[in-house]
Amino acid sequence: MNIGSAARNVVLARGGFADGSGVMRPRCRPSVRPAWPTRAGAASGYDCDVVVVGGGPAGAAAAARLAARGFTTVVVDRAAFPRDKVCGDFVGPAALAELADLGVTGTEAFGATNTISECALHIDGDQLGALAIPQVGRLLAYGRVIPRRHLDAWVLDTARRAGATVLDGRKVTAIEQAPDAVTVRGHCVAGPWQLRTRLLVGADGSNSIIARALRGSAPPRQDRIVAVRAYFDDVGGPAGQADICLCSDSFPGYSWLFPCGSGQANVGVGMLVSTYPQAGRNLRELLGRLIAEDASMRHRLRGARMDGKVLGCPLTTYNPRLPLAGDRVMLVGDAAGLINPLNGEGIQYALHSARWAADVAADCLTSDRLDAASLHRYQQRVRHSLGQDMAFSRLVVQLIRHRHLNPVWLRVLRVIASRASIDPDYAYRVGCVVTGLAPATTTLSLSMAAKTAGHARMSARTDASRHRPGRGRPSGRPSAAASRSTLGGMAAPGATSREFADWAAGARRALTDLIFQLARAKFTRGRSEGTGLVGIASRLNQGRNRLCPPGGRASGHRQVIADAARKDGA
């Protein structure tokens, strides 16, 4: 018997699942969702309905939702879980709502993870203030820092309990598409294996082999981020405060410190590949210098010690021009490039995309219409829900990509932080955008732009009077010039006319894409489901009984989301 037959037999034989106490519970198998194709004799031609390649949050969540609907689902991953994953580990309020809907949040271990209620911004060692995570409706007003070694294993366990079969330690090496099936091939310790499936879901990260097969090429360099991180013990400072640190010579990259609790923190740095060509060799060195020389980092890590090694990984950000679905193939999470290019957020979008993909896939599996045109509804859903925000982020990133204008962009950030410290409504709106709790294109407004411009003029006058000839710089604040001379040594040579032309062309494309997204959203408004908090809440409530029984541990959280949606939509 091959691995495919074994996987199918395991799934079909399971009448329930064992939780941590060993108690057997019935699987949620709605009668309206057949587990196999309705064509006579078709079942014998497949090993399963769905193969999900990748057991991270996107793949495991999609598998859990499809298995709970009664579709035979197999998750394949090259790693053995639990396994580590390079990430900032921050899980925001919207992602926590998705995890609650899956039933992941009710355990004692989950409740013991560290909560973050505010984030402090530092520029060249100056702390510009701490921004509270906003209360939107009745969603949680905090995030959690959950090491991926734990988070990914918990979501994958949820998929197992829903009825999915997990085959870890198996590397995928090739896929073969045919009109009636997809064959996935690979190898493991026991030798080569293959699975023949009706639908393939690619959730194998930013270097996805499934994405390359679908798109025919690797992701464009302009869409790449590279990041490194390490864990530190005996970290000082408030456990509920995350720190984002910007430095004149490494911007538009940023470093972070996210406390994990019990004195441990995730500390890392990330940059756009296109602005740091030698990132693979020097980013670890830059992190070390930031820790040693940036005042804000040095303050919290002065008595800390590193636990393990500095690890790195490349990330692929969202590109609306690339396909997310083809004949019998879908991409979710990082494999789909669903990472916000402005802040590197990926977990929230991974969980959103898993739910959207599962909704579309379930309908297509039931009707046995798995062609690219039918699955394209998933890509439309992603574009409708995330297109505007991603386009806004891409425009901002393209503007700050011109590193010779770093003083301008860092000055703008100082103005924004200063205004937020004295204007609660302004701070709330900025917090909603930063945490992804509301679309930037609807939260930001002309009044905010006017407030920012007015505050900039006032700050300029204040600085001019403070730094008149003969007056020294206030003590205790390192100058930007000093930081540039000590941190990183990455000053770029003068920009060539070709570099400026490329930057300007990129800015025009990004602006055009944003305008297009705004126009399309206005045209389709009222004919499709909402975006932001209202859309998230309504779609989570549509799946109220899919993974948890009525009155179960997640139902109370869904009621919070529903109340928040009503308030937000009023």
VEXDREN-2710 file (C-alpha; in Angstrom, 1 decimal):
% VEXDREN-2710
k/r/px/py/pz
1/MET/0.0/0.0/0.0
2/ASN/1.5/3.4/-1.0
3/ILE/1.4/6.5/1.2
4/GLY/-1.6/7.9/-0.6
5/SER/-3.7/4.8/0.0
6/ALA/-2.6/4.7/3.6
7/ALA/-3.5/8.4/4.1
8/ARG/-7.0/7.9/2.6
9/ASN/-7.7/4.8/4.7
10/VAL/-6.6/6.6/7.9
11/VAL/-9.0/9.5/7.2
12/LEU/-11.9/7.3/6.2
13/ALA/-11.5/5.0/9.2
14/ARG/-11.6/7.9/11.7
15/GLY/-14.9/8.4/13.4
16/GLY/-13.7/11.0/15.8
17/PHE/-10.5/12.4/17.4
18/ALA/-8.7/12.2/20.7
19/ASP/-7.9/15.4/22.6
20/GLY/-5.3/15.8/25.2
21/SER/-7.3/13.8/27.7
22/GLY/-7.9/10.9/25.3
23/VAL/-11.7/11.5/25.1
24/MET/-13.2/10.7/21.8
25/ARG/-15.5/13.2/20.2
26/PRO/-17.6/13.0/17.0
27/ARG/-16.2/14.8/14.0
28/CYS/-18.1/17.7/12.5
29/ARG/-19.2/16.3/9.1
30/PRO/-22.1/18.3/7.7
31/SER/-24.4/16.1/5.6
32/VAL/-24.6/18.6/2.8
33/ARG/-20.8/18.4/2.1
34/PRO/-19.9/15.1/0.5
35/ALA/-16.4/13.8/1.2
36/TRP/-15.9/12.5/-2.3
37/PRO/-16.9/13.5/-5.8
38/THR/-20.4/12.7/-6.9
39/ARG/-19.3/11.1/-10.1
40/ALA/-19.8/7.3/-10.1
41/GLY/-16.5/5.5/-9.3
42/ALA/-14.5/8.7/-9.0
43/ALA/-13.5/8.1/-5.4
44/SER/-11.2/5.2/-6.4
45/GLY/-9.1/7.6/-8.6
46/TYR/-7.9/9.9/-5.8
47/ASP/-6.0/9.5/-2.6
48/CYS/-7.9/12.4/-1.0
49/ASP/-9.9/15.5/-1.8
50/VAL/-7.3/18.0/-0.8
51/VAL/-3.5/18.0/-0.3
52/VAL/-2.2/21.0/1.6
53/VAL/1.5/21.5/1.2
54/GLY/2.8/23.3/4.3
55/GLY/1.7/22.9/7.9
56/GLY/2.1/26.5/9.0
57/PRO/-0.9/28.7/10.1
58/ALA/-2.3/29.2/6.6
59/GLY/-2.0/25.5/5.6
60/ALA/-3.1/24.1/8.9
61/ALA/-6.1/26.5/9.2
62/ALA/-7.2/25.7/5.6
63/ALA/-6.9/22.0/6.3
64/ALA/-8.9/22.3/9.6
65/ARG/-11.7/24.1/7.9
66/LEU/-11.9/21.7/4.9
67/ALA/-11.7/18.6/7.1
68/ALA/-14.4/19.9/9.3
69/ARG/-16.7/20.1/6.3
70/GLY/-16.1/16.5/5.6
71/PHE/-13.5/16.6/2.8
72/THR/-10.6/14.1/3.1
73/THR/-7.6/16.4/3.7
74/VAL/-3.9/15.6/3.9
75/VAL/-1.3/18.0/5.1
76/VAL/2.3/17.5/3.9
77/ASP/5.3/19.3/5.4
78/ARG/9.0/18.7/5.1
79/ALA/9.5/19.5/8.8
80/ALA/8.6/17.4/11.8
81/PHE/6.4/19.4/14.2
82/PRO/6.8/21.2/16.5
83/ARG/9.4/23.1/14.6
84/ASP/10.9/26.7/14.7
85/LYS/10.1/29.4/12.2
86/VAL/11.7/32.8/11.8
87/CYS/9.1/35.4/12.6
88/GLY/8.5/38.3/14.8
89/ASP/5.9/36.1/16.6
90/PHE/3.4/39.0/17.2
91/VAL/-0.3/37.9/16.7
92/GLY/-2.6/40.9/16.5
93/PRO/-6.3/41.2/17.5
94/ALA/-7.6/40.3/14.0
95/ALA/-5.5/37.2/14.0
96/LEU/-6.6/36.3/17.5
97/ALA/-10.2/36.5/16.3
98/GLU/-9.4/34.0/13.5
99/LEU/-7.7/31.6/16.0
100/ALA/-10.7/31.9/18.3
101/ASP/-12.9/30.9/15.4
102/LEU/-10.7/27.8/14.8
103/GLY/-10.9/26.9/18.5
104/VAL/-7.2/27.4/19.2
105/THR/-7.4/29.9/22.0
106/GLY/-9.2/28.0/24.7
107/THR/-6.3/26.1/26.2
108/GLU/-4.3/27.0/29.3
109/ALA/-1.1/27.1/27.3
110/PHE/-2.5/29.7/24.9
111/GLY/-3.8/31.8/27.8
112/ALA/-0.3/31.8/29.3
113/THR/1.3/33.5/26.3
114/ASN/2.4/37.1/26.7
115/THR/0.0/40.0/25.9
116/ILE/1.2/43.2/24.3
117/SER/-1.0/46.3/24.8
118/GLU/1.2/49.0/23.4
119/CYS/4.1/49.6/21.0
120/ALA/6.8/52.2/21.4
121/LEU/8.5/53.9/18.4
122/HIS/12.2/54.8/18.6
123/ILE/14.2/56.7/16.0
124/ASP/18.0/56.9/16.3
125/GLY/17.7/56.0/20.0
126/ASP/14.9/58.5/20.8
127/GLN/11.7/57.1/22.2
128/LEU/8.9/59.1/20.5
129/GLY/6.1/57.7/22.6
130/ALA/4.1/54.5/23.0
131/LEU/1.0/53.8/20.9
132/ALA/-1.7/51.7/22.6
133/ILE/-3.3/49.0/20.5
134/PRO/-6.8/50.5/19.9
135/GLN/-10.1/49.0/21.1
136/VAL/-12.1/48.5/17.9
137/GLY/-15.7/47.5/18.7
138/ARG/-15.3/44.7/21.2
139/LEU/-12.3/43.0/19.7
140/LEU/-9.4/42.5/22.0
141/ALA/-7.4/45.6/22.6
142/TYR/-4.1/43.7/22.7
143/GLY/-2.0/41.2/20.8
144/ARG/0.0/38.2/21.9
145/VAL/3.6/37.2/21.3
146/ILE/3.5/33.5/20.5
147/PRO/6.7/31.7/19.3
148/ARG/5.9/29.9/16.1
149/ARG/7.2/26.7/17.5
150/HIS/4.1/26.7/19.7
151/LEU/1.6/28.5/17.5
152/ASP/2.1/26.4/14.4
153/ALA/1.8/23.2/16.3
154/TRP/-1.4/24.3/18.0
155/VAL/-3.1/25.2/14.7
156/LEU/-1.9/21.9/13.2
157/ASP/-3.3/20.0/16.1
158/THR/-6.6/21.7/15.4
159/ALA/-6.5/20.4/11.8
160/ARG/-5.8/16.9/13.2
161/ARG/-8.8/17.1/15.5
162/ALA/-11.0/18.2/12.7
163/GLY/-10.1/15.1/10.8
164/ALA/-7.1/16.0/8.6
165/THR/-4.2/13.6/8.2
166/VAL/-0.8/15.1/8.8
167/LEU/2.2/13.6/7.0
168/ASP/5.3/15.5/8.2
169/GLY/8.9/14.9/7.4
170/ARG/8.0/14.7/3.7
171/LYS/9.5/17.0/1.1
172/VAL/7.6/17.9/-2.0
173/THR/9.8/17.9/-5.1
174/ALA/7.3/18.1/-8.0
175/ILE/3.7/18.4/-9.0
176/GLU/2.0/17.2/-12.1
177/GLN/-1.3/18.7/-13.2
178/ALA/-3.8/16.9/-15.3
179/PRO/-7.4/17.8/-16.3
180/ASP/-8.9/15.5/-13.6
181/ALA/-6.3/15.6/-10.8
182/VAL/-3.1/16.9/-9.4
183/THR/-0.3/14.4/-8.5
184/VAL/2.1/15.6/-5.8
185/ARG/5.5/13.8/-5.6
186/GLY/8.3/13.9/-3.1
187/HIS/10.6/11.9/-0.9
188/CYS/11.2/11.2/2.8
189/VAL/13.3/8.9/4.9
190/ALA/11.3/5.9/3.8
191/GLY/11.8/6.8/0.1
192/PRO/9.7/8.4/-2.7
193/TRP/6.0/9.0/-2.3
194/GLN/3.1/10.5/-4.2
195/LEU/-0.5/11.6/-3.6
196/ARG/-3.2/12.0/-6.3
197/THR/-5.7/14.7/-5.2
198/ARG/-8.7/16.6/-6.6
199/LEU/-7.3/20.0/-5.2
200/LEU/-3.8/21.2/-4.2
201/VAL/-3.4/24.0/-1.7
202/GLY/0.0/25.6/-1.7
203/ALA/0.9/26.9/1.8
204/ASP/4.7/26.2/1.7
205/GLY/6.0/29.7/2.4
206/SER/7.7/32.5/0.5
207/ASN/9.9/30.0/-1.4
208/SER/6.8/28.0/-2.4
209/ILE/7.4/25.2/-5.0
210/ILE/3.7/25.3/-5.6
211/ALA/3.7/29.0/-6.4
212/ARG/6.7/28.6/-8.8
213/ALA/4.8/25.8/-10.6
214/LEU/1.7/27.9/-10.9
215/ARG/3.4/31.2/-11.9
216/GLY/6.4/29.8/-13.8
217/SER/9.0/31.9/-12.0
218/ALA/10.4/33.0/-8.7
219/PRO/9.0/36.1/-7.0
220/PRO/10.3/39.5/-8.3
221/ARG/13.2/40.9/-6.3
222/GLN/11.2/44.1/-5.7
223/ASP/8.7/42.0/-3.7
224/ARG/11.3/40.5/-1.3
225/ILE/12.1/41.2/2.3
226/VAL/14.8/39.6/4.3
227/ALA/14.8/39.3/8.1
228/VAL/16.8/37.8/10.9
229/ARG/15.9/37.3/14.6
230/ALA/17.1/35.8/17.8
231/TYR/15.6/35.1/21.2
232/PHE/17.1/36.8/24.3
233/ASP/16.6/35.9/28.0
234/ASP/16.7/38.3/31.0
235/VAL/15.3/41.2/28.9
236/GLY/14.4/44.4/30.8
237/GLY/11.5/46.8/30.4
238/PRO/7.7/46.4/30.5
239/ALA/6.5/43.0/29.4
240/GLY/3.5/44.5/27.7
241/GLN/5.4/46.9/25.5
242/ALA/6.8/46.1/22.1
243/ASP/9.5/48.3/20.6
244/ILE/10.0/49.3/17.0
245/CYS/13.4/50.9/16.3
246/LEU/14.3/52.9/13.2
247/CYS/17.8/54.0/12.4
248/SER/18.9/56.6/9.8
249/ASP/21.4/54.3/8.1
250/SER/19.2/51.2/7.9
251/PHE/15.9/52.7/7.1
252/PRO/13.5/51.7/5.4
253/GLY/14.3/48.6/7.4
254/TYR/13.4/48.4/11.1
255/SER/14.3/46.4/14.1
256/TRP/12.0/45.1/16.8
257/LEU/11.8/43.8/20.3
258/PHE/8.7/41.7/21.2
259/PRO/8.6/40.4/24.7
260/CYS/7.5/36.7/25.0
261/GLY/7.0/36.8/28.8
262/SER/9.1/35.5/31.6
263/GLY/12.0/37.9/30.6
264/GLN/12.3/36.5/27.1
265/ALA/12.0/38.5/23.9
266/ASN/12.1/38.1/20.2
267/VAL/14.6/40.6/18.7
268/GLY/15.1/41.0/15.0
269/VAL/15.7/43.3/12.0
270/GLY/14.2/43.3/8.5
271/MET/14.9/45.2/5.3
272/LEU/13.8/45.4/1.7
273/VAL/16.1/43.2/-0.4
274/SER/16.3/45.9/-3.1
275/THR/17.6/48.5/-0.6
276/TYR/20.2/46.2/1.0
277/PRO/21.8/44.1/-1.7
278/GLN/24.2/42.4/0.7
279/ALA/21.5/41.5/3.2
280/GLY/22.3/37.8/3.2
281/ARG/25.8/38.5/4.5
282/ASN/25.4/41.6/6.7
283/LEU/22.0/41.6/8.3
284/ARG/23.1/39.5/11.3
285/GLU/26.0/41.9/11.8
286/LEU/23.6/44.9/11.6
287/LEU/21.4/43.3/14.3
288/GLY/24.4/42.9/16.5
289/ARG/25.4/46.5/16.0
290/LEU/21.9/47.8/16.7
291/ILE/21.8/45.8/19.9
292/ALA/25.1/47.1/21.0
293/GLU/24.9/50.7/20.0
294/ASP/21.2/51.8/19.6
295/ALA/20.2/53.5/22.9
296/SER/16.7/52.0/23.0
297/MET/17.9/48.5/22.3
298/ARG/20.8/48.7/24.7
299/HIS/18.5/49.9/27.5
300/ARG/16.3/46.7/27.4
301/LEU/19.1/44.3/26.5
302/ARG/21.9/45.5/28.7
303/GLY/21.6/42.5/31.0
304/ALA/20.3/40.0/28.5
305/ARG/21.9/36.9/26.9
306/MET/21.0/35.4/23.6
307/ASP/19.3/32.0/23.6
308/GLY/20.3/30.0/20.5
309/LYS/21.4/31.5/17.2
310/VAL/20.5/34.4/14.9
311/LEU/18.3/32.9/12.2
312/GLY/17.1/34.5/9.0
313/CYS/14.6/33.9/6.2
314/PRO/13.4/35.7/3.0
315/LEU/9.8/36.8/2.7
316/THR/7.7/37.6/-0.3
317/THR/5.3/40.6/-0.1
318/TYR/1.9/41.0/-1.9
319/ASN/1.9/41.6/-5.7
320/PRO/-1.6/42.0/-7.1
321/ARG/-0.4/41.1/-10.6
322/LEU/0.5/37.5/-9.7
323/PRO/-2.2/34.7/-9.7
324/LEU/-3.4/33.0/-6.6
325/ALA/-5.3/30.2/-8.3
326/GLY/-5.1/28.0/-11.3
327/ASP/-6.6/24.7/-12.4
328/ARG/-7.0/22.6/-9.2
329/VAL/-4.4/24.8/-7.4
330/MET/-4.7/27.5/-4.8
331/LEU/-2.1/29.5/-2.9
332/VAL/-2.6/30.8/0.7
333/GLY/-0.5/32.7/3.2
334/ASP/3.1/33.4/2.5
335/ALA/3.0/31.2/-0.6
336/ALA/0.5/33.6/-2.0
337/GLY/2.7/36.6/-1.0
338/LEU/0.2/37.7/1.5
339/ILE/2.6/39.7/3.6
340/ASN/2.1/43.4/4.1
341/PRO/5.2/45.2/2.6
342/LEU/5.0/48.0/5.0
343/ASN/5.1/46.2/8.4
344/GLY/5.9/42.6/7.4
345/GLU/2.6/41.3/8.9
346/GLY/1.8/37.9/7.7
347/ILE/0.0/35.7/10.3
348/GLN/-3.2/37.7/10.1
349/TYR/-3.4/37.5/6.4
350/ALA/-2.4/33.8/6.5
351/LEU/-5.4/33.0/8.7
352/HIS/-7.7/35.2/6.6
353/SER/-6.7/33.6/3.4
354/ALA/-7.1/30.1/4.8
355/ARG/-10.7/30.8/5.6
356/TRP/-11.4/32.5/2.2
357/ALA/-9.7/29.7/0.3
358/ALA/-11.6/27.0/2.3
359/ASP/-15.0/28.7/1.6
360/VAL/-14.3/28.8/-2.2
361/ALA/-12.7/25.3/-2.3
362/ALA/-15.6/23.7/-0.4
363/ASP/-18.1/25.0/-2.9
364/CYS/-15.9/24.0/-5.9
365/LEU/-15.2/20.5/-4.4
366/THR/-18.9/20.0/-3.9
367/SER/-19.8/21.0/-7.4
368/ASP/-16.7/19.3/-8.8
369/ARG/-15.8/22.5/-10.7
370/LEU/-12.1/23.0/-9.9
371/ASP/-10.9/24.9/-13.0
372/ALA/-9.1/28.1/-12.7
373/ALA/-12.2/30.2/-13.5
374/SER/-14.2/28.6/-10.7
375/LEU/-11.3/29.0/-8.2
376/HIS/-10.7/32.6/-9.3
377/ARG/-13.4/33.6/-6.9
378/TYR/-10.8/33.2/-4.1
379/GLN/-8.4/35.6/-5.8
380/GLN/-11.3/38.1/-6.2
381/ARG/-12.1/37.8/-2.5
382/VAL/-8.4/38.5/-1.5
383/ARG/-8.3/41.5/-3.8
384/HIS/-11.6/42.8/-2.5
385/SER/-10.7/42.4/1.1
386/LEU/-7.0/43.4/1.0
387/GLY/-6.4/45.1/-2.3
388/GLN/-6.8/48.7/-1.1
389/ASP/-4.6/48.3/2.0
390/MET/-1.9/46.4/0.2
391/ALA/-1.9/49.0/-2.6
392/PHE/-1.5/51.8/0.0
393/SER/1.3/49.9/1.7
394/ARG/3.1/49.3/-1.6
395/LEU/2.9/53.0/-2.4
396/VAL/4.4/54.0/1.0
397/VAL/7.1/51.4/0.6
398/GLN/8.0/52.5/-2.9
399/LEU/8.3/56.1/-1.6
400/ILE/10.6/55.2/1.3
401/ARG/12.6/52.9/-0.9
402/HIS/14.6/56.0/-2.1
403/ARG/17.1/55.9/0.8
404/HIS/18.6/59.3/-0.1
405/LEU/15.3/60.8/1.2
406/ASN/15.6/59.0/4.5
407/PRO/15.8/62.3/6.5
408/VAL/12.5/63.4/5.0
409/TRP/10.7/60.1/5.8
410/LEU/12.1/59.9/9.4
411/ARG/11.1/63.5/10.0
412/VAL/7.5/62.6/8.9
413/LEU/7.5/59.7/11.3
414/ARG/8.7/62.0/14.1
415/VAL/5.8/64.4/13.3
416/ILE/3.2/61.6/13.3
417/ALA/4.4/60.2/16.6
418/SER/4.5/63.7/18.1
419/ARG/1.0/64.5/17.0
420/ALA/-0.3/61.1/18.2
421/SER/1.1/61.9/21.7
422/ILE/-1.3/64.9/22.1
423/ASP/-4.3/63.9/19.9
424/PRO/-6.2/60.7/21.1
425/ASP/-8.3/60.5/17.9
426/TYR/-5.3/60.8/15.7
427/ALA/-3.5/58.2/17.8
428/TYR/-6.5/55.9/17.6
429/ARG/-6.6/56.1/13.8
430/VAL/-2.9/55.5/13.4
431/GLY/-3.1/52.6/15.8
432/CYS/-5.9/51.0/13.7
433/VAL/-3.8/51.2/10.6
434/VAL/-0.6/49.9/12.1
435/THR/-2.3/46.9/13.7
436/GLY/-4.5/46.2/10.6
437/LEU/-7.8/46.7/12.5
438/ALA/-9.2/49.0/9.9
439/PRO/-8.3/49.8/6.2
440/ALA/-5.8/52.6/5.8
441/THR/-7.8/54.0/2.9
442/THR/-10.9/54.6/5.0
443/THR/-9.2/55.4/8.3
444/LEU/-6.8/58.0/7.1
445/SER/-8.5/61.2/5.9
446/LEU/-7.8/64.7/4.7
447/SER/-8.2/66.0/8.2
448/MET/-5.4/63.7/9.4
449/ALA/-3.2/65.0/6.6
450/ALA/-4.0/68.6/7.6
451/LYS/-3.2/67.8/11.2
452/THR/0.1/66.2/10.2
453/ALA/1.1/69.1/8.0
454/GLY/0.1/71.7/10.7
455/HIS/2.1/69.8/13.3
456/ALA/5.1/69.6/11.0
457/ARG/5.1/73.4/10.6
458/MET/4.8/73.9/14.3
459/SER/7.6/71.4/15.0
460/ALA/9.8/73.1/12.4
461/ARG/9.4/76.5/14.1
462/THR/10.1/74.9/17.6
463/ASP/13.2/73.2/16.3
464/ALA/14.5/76.4/14.7
465/SER/14.2/78.4/17.9
466/ARG/15.7/75.5/20.0
467/HIS/18.8/75.2/17.8
468/ARG/19.7/78.8/17.2
469/PRO/23.4/79.5/16.7
470/GLY/25.3/79.3/20.0
471/ARG/22.8/76.8/21.5
472/GLY/23.9/73.2/21.9
473/ARG/21.8/70.1/21.2
474/PRO/19.8/68.9/24.2
475/SER/21.8/66.3/26.1
476/GLY/20.8/62.6/26.2
477/ARG/19.7/62.4/22.6
478/PRO/22.2/61.1/20.1
479/SER/22.1/62.9/16.8
480/ALA/21.1/61.3/13.6
481/ALA/24.6/62.0/12.2
482/ALA/26.1/60.3/15.2
483/SER/23.9/57.3/14.7
484/ARG/24.8/57.1/11.0
485/SER/28.5/57.2/11.9
486/THR/28.3/54.3/14.3
487/LEU/25.4/52.1/13.3
488/GLY/25.8/49.9/10.3
489/GLY/28.1/52.0/8.2
490/MET/25.7/51.6/5.4
491/ALA/25.6/55.1/3.9
492/ALA/24.7/54.8/0.2
493/PRO/26.5/56.6/-2.6
494/GLY/24.8/59.4/-4.4
495/ALA/21.8/58.3/-6.4
496/THR/22.3/58.0/-10.2
497/SER/19.8/59.4/-12.6
498/ARG/18.9/55.8/-13.6
499/GLU/18.1/54.9/-9.9
500/PHE/16.0/58.0/-9.5
501/ALA/14.1/57.2/-12.7
502/ASP/13.5/53.6/-11.6
503/TRP/12.2/54.9/-8.2
504/ALA/9.9/57.5/-9.8
505/ALA/8.5/54.9/-12.3
506/GLY/7.8/52.5/-9.4
507/ALA/6.1/55.3/-7.5
508/ARG/3.9/56.0/-10.5
509/ARG/2.9/52.4/-10.8
510/ALA/2.2/52.1/-7.1
511/LEU/0.0/55.2/-7.2
512/THR/-1.8/54.0/-10.3
513/ASP/-2.5/50.7/-8.6
514/LEU/-3.9/52.4/-5.5
515/ILE/-6.2/54.6/-7.6
516/PHE/-7.4/51.6/-9.5
517/GLN/-8.1/49.7/-6.3
518/LEU/-10.0/52.6/-4.8
519/ALA/-12.0/53.0/-8.0
520/ARG/-12.8/49.3/-8.2
521/ALA/-13.9/49.2/-4.6
522/LYS/-16.2/52.2/-5.1
523/PHE/-17.7/50.5/-8.2
524/THR/-18.3/47.2/-6.5
525/ARG/-19.4/48.6/-3.1
526/GLY/-22.8/47.3/-2.1
527/ARG/-22.5/44.3/-4.4
528/SER/-20.0/42.3/-2.4
529/GLU/-19.0/41.6/1.2
530/GLY/-17.4/44.3/3.3
531/THR/-13.8/44.8/4.1
532/GLY/-12.0/45.5/7.3
533/LEU/-13.6/44.7/10.7
534/VAL/-17.2/44.4/9.3
535/GLY/-16.1/41.9/6.6
536/ILE/-14.0/39.9/9.0
537/ALA/-16.8/39.7/11.6
538/SER/-19.5/38.8/9.1
539/ARG/-17.5/36.0/7.5
540/LEU/-16.4/34.6/10.8
541/ASN/-20.0/34.5/11.9
542/GLN/-21.0/32.7/8.7
543/GLY/-18.8/29.8/9.9
544/ARG/-20.2/29.9/13.5
545/ASN/-20.8/26.2/13.8
546/ARG/-18.2/24.7/11.5
547/LEU/-15.4/24.0/13.9
548/CYS/-17.0/24.4/17.3
549/PRO/-20.5/23.3/18.5
550/PRO/-23.0/26.0/19.5
551/GLY/-22.1/27.4/22.9
552/GLY/-18.6/26.1/22.6
553/ARG/-15.5/27.9/23.7
554/ALA/-15.3/30.1/20.6
555/SER/-18.9/31.1/20.4
556/GLY/-18.5/33.9/23.0
557/HIS/-15.7/35.4/21.0
558/ARG/-17.8/35.3/17.9
559/GLN/-20.5/37.3/19.7
560/VAL/-17.8/39.9/20.6
561/ILE/-16.9/40.1/16.9
562/ALA/-20.6/40.3/15.9
563/ASP/-21.2/43.2/18.4
564/ALA/-18.1/44.9/17.1
565/ALA/-19.3/44.6/13.5
566/ARG/-22.7/46.1/14.3
567/LYS/-21.0/49.0/16.0
568/ASP/-18.5/49.5/13.2
569/GLY/-21.2/49.3/10.5
570/ALA/-23.6/51.7/12.2
END
